Amino acid sequence: MKVRSGVLLLSFVLLSTASAAPRDAVKFAGVLEQMRGHYDAMLSNHQKGDMAMALKHSRHPANELYDAVKADLSPALQSAFKRDYARIEAVLAGHKSTSELSQALNTFSRDVDKALATVPAATRQDPKYGARVIALILGNTKTEYGSGVSAGKVANLAEYQDAQFYLAGAGRWLAQYMGRFPADQGGQAATAVAQARTLHLSKADPKIFNVQIDRARTELAEISGDTLAPTTGPAADFATIRELLTQAKDHYAGGMQDAANEALISAYLDHFEQLESPLAAKNKALEQQLETTLRDTLRGLVKQKVSAPQFSAAVDQALADLRTAQDLLK
């Protein structure tokens, strides 16, 4: 069975049900495609009978990624996504067939298409938008592959699979926008993505894999007119995480819980994930502790509406742990 996981941005005609367009259309699309990638990986593992790995992938969309797009979904789409998550969870918990799981994912994919259709048509038809989304997906692919492969072997199966299905998602978007891209840049980006797929299968050194990913991103940057950001390195990511956590404290103390939660989401998804692999190589226990804190604990405190001093104390402990982690990576 194969999930209907295509990108229907140019041909999908639908009246938008959202009250407003997503605030950041590129990031919105990128997070939705991360959800698709995790669920595609889940289905693949379910087909192989690896339920432990299927369950591991299944948790990310609802538990980790949904909060990053919730504010940009209409109430109707919020309800649809929650129904989809619950149905998928029920299929897995009930040990139902792969066919039933595929049907549930097809429904989810249609709801993702509806969410993507809330991006204004003028934006969706702009090749710069397509190029930026693809570049974002490829950036996520690069991060996951770097954590998933070492010395020609799979070091982390979940992240290796994330890279596989993110790369497939980038390919779908690329195919959808090829007719709108300049032939030269679009063709070279497609060639680089194809070569990255081959390198993924052979478990090539991440540095070699990254050459093709960055080659594609460079061509896409020429289309979008953006400057391809160089790798910032651990110091910049640590600095940004500290800044975002401090913002979260200030927002929470000021009664702005949604803003605090968004700062926490960005700290984890946009920055800490870049640090997971090198930190785990130095101190796996600390990496896992920080991952849990930034992904679950702090956001859980926001949802529980704990007192401002209690939230502030938890953030301060996270900041102290981050200082320890940064010292390890100097």
Secondary structure as a PSIPRED ss2 file (coil, helix, strand):
# PSIPRED VFORMAT (PSIPRED V4.0)

   1 M C   1.000  0.000  0.000
   2 K C   1.000  0.000  0.000
   3 V C   1.000  0.000  0.000
   4 R C   1.000  0.000  0.000
   5 S C   1.000  0.000  0.000
   6 G C   1.000  0.000  0.000
   7 V C   1.000  0.000  0.000
   8 L C   1.000  0.000  0.000
   9 L C   1.000  0.000  0.000
  10 L C   1.000  0.000  0.000
  11 S C   1.000  0.000  0.000
  12 F C   1.000  0.000  0.000
  13 V C   1.000  0.000  0.000
  14 L C   1.000  0.000  0.000
  15 L C   1.000  0.000  0.000
  16 S C   1.000  0.000  0.000
  17 T C   1.000  0.000  0.000
  18 A C   1.000  0.000  0.000
  19 S C   1.000  0.000  0.000
  20 A C   1.000  0.000  0.000
  21 A C   1.000  0.000  0.000
  22 P C   1.000  0.000  0.000
  23 R C   1.000  0.000  0.000
  24 D C   1.000  0.000  0.000
  25 A H   0.000  1.000  0.000
  26 V H   0.000  1.000  0.000
  27 K H   0.000  1.000  0.000
  28 F H   0.000  1.000  0.000
  29 A H   0.000  1.000  0.000
  30 G H   0.000  1.000  0.000
  31 V H   0.000  1.000  0.000
  32 L H   0.000  1.000  0.000
  33 E H   0.000  1.000  0.000
  34 Q H   0.000  1.000  0.000
  35 M H   0.000  1.000  0.000
  36 R H   0.000  1.000  0.000
  37 G H   0.000  1.000  0.000
  38 H H   0.000  1.000  0.000
  39 Y H   0.000  1.000  0.000
  40 D H   0.000  1.000  0.000
  41 A H   0.000  1.000  0.000
  42 M H   0.000  1.000  0.000
  43 L H   0.000  1.000  0.000
  44 S H   0.000  1.000  0.000
  45 N H   0.000  1.000  0.000
  46 H H   0.000  1.000  0.000
  47 Q H   0.000  1.000  0.000
  48 K H   0.000  1.000  0.000
  49 G C   1.000  0.000  0.000
  50 D C   1.000  0.000  0.000
  51 M H   0.000  1.000  0.000
  52 A H   0.000  1.000  0.000
  53 M H   0.000  1.000  0.000
  54 A H   0.000  1.000  0.000
  55 L H   0.000  1.000  0.000
  56 K H   0.000  1.000  0.000
  57 H H   0.000  1.000  0.000
  58 S H   0.000  1.000  0.000
  59 R H   0.000  1.000  0.000
  60 H H   0.000  1.000  0.000
  61 P H   0.000  1.000  0.000
  62 A H   0.000  1.000  0.000
  63 N H   0.000  1.000  0.000
  64 E H   0.000  1.000  0.000
  65 L H   0.000  1.000  0.000
  66 Y H   0.000  1.000  0.000
  67 D H   0.000  1.000  0.000
  68 A H   0.000  1.000  0.000
  69 V H   0.000  1.000  0.000
  70 K H   0.000  1.000  0.000
  71 A H   0.000  1.000  0.000
  72 D H   0.000  1.000  0.000
  73 L C   1.000  0.000  0.000
  74 S C   1.000  0.000  0.000
  75 P H   0.000  1.000  0.000
  76 A H   0.000  1.000  0.000
  77 L H   0.000  1.000  0.000
  78 Q H   0.000  1.000  0.000
  79 S H   0.000  1.000  0.000
  80 A H   0.000  1.000  0.000
  81 F H   0.000  1.000  0.000
  82 K H   0.000  1.000  0.000
  83 R H   0.000  1.000  0.000
  84 D H   0.000  1.000  0.000
  85 Y H   0.000  1.000  0.000
  86 A H   0.000  1.000  0.000
  87 R H   0.000  1.000  0.000
  88 I H   0.000  1.000  0.000
  89 E H   0.000  1.000  0.000
  90 A H   0.000  1.000  0.000
  91 V H   0.000  1.000  0.000
  92 L H   0.000  1.000  0.000
  93 A H   0.000  1.000  0.000
  94 G C   1.000  0.000  0.000
  95 H C   1.000  0.000  0.000
  96 K C   1.000  0.000  0.000
  97 S C   1.000  0.000  0.000
  98 T H   0.000  1.000  0.000
  99 S H   0.000  1.000  0.000
 100 E H   0.000  1.000  0.000
 101 L H   0.000  1.000  0.000
 102 S H   0.000  1.000  0.000
 103 Q H   0.000  1.000  0.000
 104 A H   0.000  1.000  0.000
 105 L H   0.000  1.000  0.000
 106 N H   0.000  1.000  0.000
 107 T H   0.000  1.000  0.000
 108 F H   0.000  1.000  0.000
 109 S H   0.000  1.000  0.000
 110 R H   0.000  1.000  0.000
 111 D H   0.000  1.000  0.000
 112 V H   0.000  1.000  0.000
 113 D H   0.000  1.000  0.000
 114 K H   0.000  1.000  0.000
 115 A H   0.000  1.000  0.000
 116 L H   0.000  1.000  0.000
 117 A C   1.000  0.000  0.000
 118 T C   1.000  0.000  0.000
 119 V C   1.000  0.000  0.000
 120 P C   1.000  0.000  0.000
 121 A H   0.000  1.000  0.000
 122 A H   0.000  1.000  0.000
 123 T H   0.000  1.000  0.000
 124 R H   0.000  1.000  0.000
 125 Q C   1.000  0.000  0.000
 126 D C   1.000  0.000  0.000
 127 P H   0.000  1.000  0.000
 128 K H   0.000  1.000  0.000
 129 Y H   0.000  1.000  0.000
 130 G H   0.000  1.000  0.000
 131 A H   0.000  1.000  0.000
 132 R H   0.000  1.000  0.000
 133 V H   0.000  1.000  0.000
 134 I H   0.000  1.000  0.000
 135 A H   0.000  1.000  0.000
 136 L H   0.000  1.000  0.000
 137 I H   0.000  1.000  0.000
 138 L H   0.000  1.000  0.000
 139 G H   0.000  1.000  0.000
 140 N H   0.000  1.000  0.000
 141 T H   0.000  1.000  0.000
 142 K H   0.000  1.000  0.000
 143 T H   0.000  1.000  0.000
 144 E H   0.000  1.000  0.000
 145 Y H   0.000  1.000  0.000
 146 G H   0.000  1.000  0.000
 147 S H   0.000  1.000  0.000
 148 G H   0.000  1.000  0.000
 149 V E   0.000  0.000  1.000
 150 S E   0.000  0.000  1.000
 151 A C   1.000  0.000  0.000
 152 G C   1.000  0.000  0.000
 153 K E   0.000  0.000  1.000
 154 V E   0.000  0.000  1.000
 155 A C   1.000  0.000  0.000
 156 N C   1.000  0.000  0.000
 157 L H   0.000  1.000  0.000
 158 A H   0.000  1.000  0.000
 159 E H   0.000  1.000  0.000
 160 Y H   0.000  1.000  0.000
 161 Q H   0.000  1.000  0.000
 162 D H   0.000  1.000  0.000
 163 A H   0.000  1.000  0.000
 164 Q H   0.000  1.000  0.000
 165 F H   0.000  1.000  0.000
 166 Y H   0.000  1.000  0.000
 167 L H   0.000  1.000  0.000
 168 A H   0.000  1.000  0.000
 169 G H   0.000  1.000  0.000
 170 A H   0.000  1.000  0.000
 171 G H   0.000  1.000  0.000
 172 R H   0.000  1.000  0.000
 173 W H   0.000  1.000  0.000
 174 L H   0.000  1.000  0.000
 175 A H   0.000  1.000  0.000
 176 Q H   0.000  1.000  0.000
 177 Y H   0.000  1.000  0.000
 178 M H   0.000  1.000  0.000
 179 G H   0.000  1.000  0.000
 180 R H   0.000  1.000  0.000
 181 F C   1.000  0.000  0.000
 182 P C   1.000  0.000  0.000
 183 A H   0.000  1.000  0.000
 184 D H   0.000  1.000  0.000
 185 Q H   0.000  1.000  0.000
 186 G H   0.000  1.000  0.000
 187 G H   0.000  1.000  0.000
 188 Q H   0.000  1.000  0.000
 189 A H   0.000  1.000  0.000
 190 A H   0.000  1.000  0.000
 191 T H   0.000  1.000  0.000
 192 A H   0.000  1.000  0.000
 193 V H   0.000  1.000  0.000
 194 A H   0.000  1.000  0.000
 195 Q H   0.000  1.000  0.000
 196 A H   0.000  1.000  0.000
 197 R H   0.000  1.000  0.000
 198 T H   0.000  1.000  0.000
 199 L H   0.000  1.000  0.000
 200 H H   0.000  1.000  0.000
 201 L H   0.000  1.000  0.000
 202 S C   1.000  0.000  0.000
 203 K C   1.000  0.000  0.000
 204 A C   1.000  0.000  0.000
 205 D C   1.000  0.000  0.000
 206 P H   0.000  1.000  0.000
 207 K H   0.000  1.000  0.000
 208 I H   0.000  1.000  0.000
 209 F H   0.000  1.000  0.000
 210 N H   0.000  1.000  0.000
 211 V H   0.000  1.000  0.000
 212 Q H   0.000  1.000  0.000
 213 I H   0.000  1.000  0.000
 214 D H   0.000  1.000  0.000
 215 R H   0.000  1.000  0.000
 216 A H   0.000  1.000  0.000
 217 R H   0.000  1.000  0.000
 218 T H   0.000  1.000  0.000
 219 E H   0.000  1.000  0.000
 220 L H   0.000  1.000  0.000
 221 A H   0.000  1.000  0.000
 222 E H   0.000  1.000  0.000
 223 I H   0.000  1.000  0.000
 224 S H   0.000  1.000  0.000
 225 G C   1.000  0.000  0.000
 226 D C   1.000  0.000  0.000
 227 T C   1.000  0.000  0.000
 228 L C   1.000  0.000  0.000
 229 A C   1.000  0.000  0.000
 230 P C   1.000  0.000  0.000
 231 T C   1.000  0.000  0.000
 232 T C   1.000  0.000  0.000
 233 G C   1.000  0.000  0.000
 234 P H   0.000  1.000  0.000
 235 A H   0.000  1.000  0.000
 236 A H   0.000  1.000  0.000
 237 D H   0.000  1.000  0.000
 238 F H   0.000  1.000  0.000
 239 A H   0.000  1.000  0.000
 240 T H   0.000  1.000  0.000
 241 I H   0.000  1.000  0.000
 242 R H   0.000  1.000  0.000
 243 E H   0.000  1.000  0.000
 244 L H   0.000  1.000  0.000
 245 L H   0.000  1.000  0.000
 246 T H   0.000  1.000  0.000
 247 Q H   0.000  1.000  0.000
 248 A H   0.000  1.000  0.000
 249 K H   0.000  1.000  0.000
 250 D H   0.000  1.000  0.000
 251 H H   0.000  1.000  0.000
 252 Y H   0.000  1.000  0.000
 253 A H   0.000  1.000  0.000
 254 G C   1.000  0.000  0.000
 255 G C   1.000  0.000  0.000
 256 M C   1.000  0.000  0.000
 257 Q H   0.000  1.000  0.000
 258 D H   0.000  1.000  0.000
 259 A H   0.000  1.000  0.000
 260 A H   0.000  1.000  0.000
 261 N H   0.000  1.000  0.000
 262 E H   0.000  1.000  0.000
 263 A H   0.000  1.000  0.000
 264 L H   0.000  1.000  0.000
 265 I H   0.000  1.000  0.000
 266 S H   0.000  1.000  0.000
 267 A H   0.000  1.000  0.000
 268 Y H   0.000  1.000  0.000
 269 L H   0.000  1.000  0.000
 270 D H   0.000  1.000  0.000
 271 H H   0.000  1.000  0.000
 272 F H   0.000  1.000  0.000
 273 E H   0.000  1.000  0.000
 274 Q H   0.000  1.000  0.000
 275 L H   0.000  1.000  0.000
 276 E H   0.000  1.000  0.000
 277 S H   0.000  1.000  0.000
 278 P H   0.000  1.000  0.000
 279 L H   0.000  1.000  0.000
 280 A H   0.000  1.000  0.000
 281 A H   0.000  1.000  0.000
 282 K H   0.000  1.000  0.000
 283 N C   1.000  0.000  0.000
 284 K H   0.000  1.000  0.000
 285 A H   0.000  1.000  0.000
 286 L H   0.000  1.000  0.000
 287 E H   0.000  1.000  0.000
 288 Q H   0.000  1.000  0.000
 289 Q H   0.000  1.000  0.000
 290 L H   0.000  1.000  0.000
 291 E H   0.000  1.000  0.000
 292 T H   0.000  1.000  0.000
 293 T H   0.000  1.000  0.000
 294 L H   0.000  1.000  0.000
 295 R H   0.000  1.000  0.000
 296 D H   0.000  1.000  0.000
 297 T H   0.000  1.000  0.000
 298 L H   0.000  1.000  0.000
 299 R H   0.000  1.000  0.000
 300 G H   0.000  1.000  0.000
 301 L H   0.000  1.000  0.000
 302 V H   0.000  1.000  0.000
 303 K H   0.000  1.000  0.000
 304 Q H   0.000  1.000  0.000
 305 K C   1.000  0.000  0.000
 306 V C   1.000  0.000  0.000
 307 S C   1.000  0.000  0.000
 308 A H   0.000  1.000  0.000
 309 P H   0.000  1.000  0.000
 310 Q H   0.000  1.000  0.000
 311 F H   0.000  1.000  0.000
 312 S H   0.000  1.000  0.000
 313 A H   0.000  1.000  0.000
 314 A H   0.000  1.000  0.000
 315 V H   0.000  1.000  0.000
 316 D H   0.000  1.000  0.000
 317 Q H   0.000  1.000  0.000
 318 A H   0.000  1.000  0.000
 319 L H   0.000  1.000  0.000
 320 A H   0.000  1.000  0.000
 321 D H   0.000  1.000  0.000
 322 L H   0.000  1.000  0.000
 323 R H   0.000  1.000  0.000
 324 T H   0.000  1.000  0.000
 325 A H   0.000  1.000  0.000
 326 Q H   0.000  1.000  0.000
 327 D H   0.000  1.000  0.000
 328 L H   0.000  1.000  0.000
 329 L C   1.000  0.000  0.000
 330 K C   1.000  0.000  0.000
